[in-house]
Amino acid sequence: MVTGSSDLRLKLEDVLVDLLQARRSGDLGRLALLSYCEVRRWARLAGESDLAAHSSELMTEQPHATRGEFLRRVDCLIAELEDVRERLRQPAVAG
């Protein structure tokens, strides 16, 4: 992962804010767009391959049975992004 890059951290903050705003307003189309395009793009740039795969699976795997199921999976994706944000905030350990 490319750590310490302020551009990556700022872009992650932007993506999270957009996702949370779409989640609060219940905008499913915007959530789908952000989850698939913006999160996946950011994750690839940051070297977060598991996050990129999860983002892709959210939209390309079998259809969601209900709106609630889709929102639950988006909430999990948001939680993953928040975990990555916390990890990026941690100072690098010299080894």
Secondary structure, 3 states (H helix, E strand, C coil): CCCCCHHHHHHHHHHHHHHHHHHHHCCHHHHHHHHHHHHHHHHHHHCCHHHHHHHHHHHHCCCCCCHHHHHHHHHHHHHHHHHHHHHHHCCCCCC
